[in-house]
């Protein structure tokens, strides 16, 4: 599976989309990490609550960026189609929230890892899941 993903990054029918998805994901992951830090260290919010808010914020940003750039060939245009796509990506990525929060919790509470490091790992682990579902359903 890892070889197939790496091969798809270089060549294949979805190489450009996958690379763009990774760029958007890295950008929004950075934003998510910054928001999480602000919520926890500056505002004093519990790291799980802060993570949930940061995740939802970046779900919306990811949709905007992916719709405009990653999936521009099948871009959602028009108000109804755009909002439908936003609802779909929220559903897709919303199903990844328990996965991401579960990994975050496990690494912080049981692995005694710093919450920002644990969140980065949780983002990475749920990324492939989100790409497959977004590609097939949100922009499929």
N, C-alpha and C positions, 0 to 999 in steps of 0.2 A: 504494500500500500504506500509506504514512504517513497519507494522508487517511482511509483506511478505519479505521485504528486510532484516529485522533483522533475520528472520527465515532462509533465504537463506545464511546468513553469518555463521550460525551454522551448518546447515545440508542442504541436497538437492543436486541436480545434479551440481549446479554451485558454491557451497560454496567455494571451494578452489580457483577457478578463481576469484570470487568476492573479497575474502580476498587479494589475490595477486594484483588485480587491485587497491584496496584501498591503499596497501603499495606503489605500483608504483606511484599512484596518489599523495599520501602524499609526497613522495620524490621529484617528479617533481614540486609539488605545492611549496615546500620549495625553490627549485631552481628558480622557476618563481618569487617568492616573492623577493628573493635576487637580481635577475636580474632587476626586476622592481625598487627596491630601488636604485641600481647602476645607472640605466638609469635616474631616476628622481632626486635623491638627489645628486649624484656625477656628472653626465653628464649634468644635467639641462634640460632634454628632458621633454616635456609635458607628464603627467601621462597616457593619453590614447594612445599616440604613443608608449611610453615605454612599456605599457601593451601589445599592439599588437605584438611588437617585442619579448617580453618575452614569450608570448603565443605560437608564432610560433616556437621558439627555443625549448620549452618544448613539443610541439607536436611531434617533431622529436625524442627527448629523450624518450618520453613515448612510441612511437612505437618501438624503439630499445629494451627497457626494457620489454615491454609487449610481444613482439614477442619472445624474448628469454626465458621469465619466465612464465608470466601469461597464455599465450595461447600456451605453448610449445607443447601440444598434437596436435595442428593444426597449428603449426608454419609455417610461410612463408619461404621457403628455395629456393635457386636458385636465380639468379639475377633478372630475369623477375618477378617471383612471389613476391620477396622481395620488388622490386620497385612498383609493382602493389599494394601491401599491404600498402606501405608508401603513395601512392597516395590516396588510399581509406581512410586511417585514417586521412589524411590531409583534405579530403572532409568532413568526418564525424565531425572531430574536428573543421574544418573551419566553419561549419555551427553553431557551438557553440560560435564562436568568437563574433558575434553580440550580442548574449545573454549575454555573460560574460561582454563585454564592456558596454552594455546597463545597466546592473545591477550595474557595477562599477560607471558609470556616474551618475546614479540616486542616489546611496547612497552617493557619494561625493558631488554632486551639490545640490541635494534636501534634502538629509538626513544629510548633513554637517558632514559626517563621514571621518575619516582619510583614505587616499587612500589605504594604505596597509591592513587595516581592511576590507574595502569595497571589495578589491580584493580577500581576503580570503573567504568572503561570496559568491562572484560571482563564484569562483572556485568550491565551494561546491555545489551550486545550479545547475551548469551545469554538474556535475560529473555523476549523474545517467543517464542522457541523453546520454552522451558520452559512458558509459559502454554498454548500451543496443544496440546502433548502431554499436559500434566496435565489440561486441560479435556476433551480427547477420550478419554483412556484411563484416567487415575487416577480421575476422577470422572464419566466418560462413561457 
